[in-house]
């Protein structure tokens, strides 16, 4: 989990992010002991630029508190079920809006992905 958090922070820094705005977050699917959730957010890059991002997590609940499951706690069965439910999520308006916003951003900012990739190497 620490590697995933470190990777996310490095990714945010690579964009020279000024701030982060949560657009929407919700549950994709609830299971007996955990849930698949998403966070749709935008990285504010200044100059009225906003880079759309979408992250998903498998969250558990213990003693009334929610937490993100670490990768070592996610079984192959959980992963397979999450992949299937994510595929269904891709047909929702939230996901379609995210992809539309992403495509608009990339068209307005050609070469942006290459710039970010070079910072992550």
C-alpha positions as CSV (number, residue, x, y, z in Angstrom):
1,X,0.0,0.0,0.0
2,X,2.9,2.4,0.8
3,X,4.3,1.9,-2.7
4,X,0.9,2.7,-4.2
5,X,0.6,5.9,-2.1
6,X,4.1,6.9,-3.0
7,X,3.4,6.3,-6.7
8,X,0.2,8.4,-6.5
9,X,2.1,11.3,-4.8
10,X,4.9,11.1,-7.4
11,X,2.3,11.2,-10.2
12,X,0.6,14.3,-8.6
13,X,3.9,16.0,-8.2
14,X,4.9,15.3,-11.8
15,X,1.9,17.4,-13.0
16,X,3.1,20.4,-10.9
17,X,-0.4,20.3,-9.3
18,X,-1.5,23.5,-7.6
19,X,-4.5,21.8,-5.9
20,X,-6.9,18.8,-6.2
21,X,-10.6,19.0,-6.6
22,X,-12.8,16.0,-5.9
23,X,-15.5,15.9,-8.6
24,X,-17.3,12.8,-7.4
25,X,-16.7,9.7,-5.4
26,X,-19.0,6.8,-4.8
27,X,-19.4,3.1,-4.5
28,X,-19.2,1.0,-7.7
29,X,-20.3,-2.2,-6.0
30,X,-20.8,-3.3,-2.4
31,X,-19.8,-6.8,-1.4
32,X,-20.3,-8.6,1.9
33,X,-17.1,-7.4,3.6
34,X,-15.7,-4.7,1.3
35,X,-16.7,-2.3,-1.5
36,X,-15.2,-1.2,-4.8
37,X,-15.2,2.6,-4.8
38,X,-14.0,5.3,-7.2
39,X,-12.7,8.9,-6.9
40,X,-13.0,11.2,-9.9
41,X,-10.9,14.2,-9.3
42,X,-9.1,17.0,-11.2
43,X,-5.5,18.2,-10.8
44,X,-5.5,22.0,-10.9
45,X,-2.5,22.9,-13.0
46,X,-3.0,26.7,-13.0
47,X,-3.9,28.8,-16.0
48,X,-7.4,27.4,-15.8
49,X,-6.1,23.9,-16.7
50,X,-7.6,20.9,-15.0
51,X,-6.3,17.3,-15.6
52,X,-9.0,14.7,-15.0
53,X,-8.1,11.6,-13.0
54,X,-10.0,8.5,-11.9
55,X,-8.8,6.2,-9.2
56,X,-10.5,3.0,-7.8
57,X,-9.9,1.3,-4.5
58,X,-11.2,-1.7,-2.7
59,X,-12.3,-0.5,0.7
60,X,-13.0,-2.5,3.8
61,X,-15.0,-1.6,7.0
62,X,-13.9,-2.5,10.5
63,X,-15.4,-1.2,13.7
64,X,-17.4,1.4,11.8
65,X,-14.3,2.8,10.0
66,X,-13.5,2.5,6.4
67,X,-10.0,1.8,5.1
68,X,-8.3,1.0,1.8
69,X,-7.3,-2.7,1.5
70,X,-3.7,-3.3,0.8
71,X,-2.8,-5.3,-2.3
72,X,-1.7,-8.2,-0.1
73,X,-5.2,-8.5,1.3
74,X,-6.9,-8.6,-2.1
75,X,-7.5,-12.2,-3.2
76,X,-7.5,-13.2,-6.9
77,X,-11.3,-13.7,-6.6
78,X,-11.8,-10.2,-5.3
79,X,-9.6,-8.8,-8.0
80,X,-11.5,-10.7,-10.7
81,X,-14.9,-9.5,-9.3
82,X,-13.6,-5.9,-9.1
83,X,-12.5,-6.1,-12.8
84,X,-15.9,-7.3,-13.9
85,X,-17.7,-4.6,-11.9
86,X,-15.3,-2.0,-13.2
87,X,-16.1,-3.0,-16.7
88,X,-19.8,-2.3,-16.0
89,X,-18.8,1.0,-14.4
90,X,-17.3,2.0,-17.7
91,X,-20.8,2.3,-19.1
92,X,-21.9,4.9,-16.6
93,X,-22.2,8.6,-17.2
94,X,-19.5,9.3,-14.6
95,X,-17.0,7.3,-16.5
96,X,-18.1,8.6,-19.9
97,X,-17.8,12.2,-18.6
98,X,-14.3,11.4,-17.2
99,X,-13.1,10.0,-20.6
100,X,-14.6,12.9,-22.5
101,X,-12.9,15.5,-20.2
102,X,-9.6,13.6,-20.5
103,X,-9.8,13.5,-24.3
104,X,-10.6,17.2,-24.4
105,X,-7.6,18.0,-22.2
106,X,-5.2,15.9,-24.3
107,X,-6.4,17.5,-27.5
108,X,-5.9,21.0,-26.0
109,X,-2.5,20.0,-24.7
110,X,-0.6,17.9,-27.3
111,X,2.5,16.2,-26.0
112,X,1.3,16.5,-22.4
113,X,1.4,12.8,-21.7
114,X,4.9,12.4,-23.0
115,X,6.0,15.3,-20.7
116,X,4.5,13.6,-17.7
117,X,5.9,10.2,-18.6
118,X,9.4,11.6,-18.9
119,X,9.1,13.0,-15.3
120,X,8.0,9.6,-14.0
121,X,11.0,7.7,-15.3
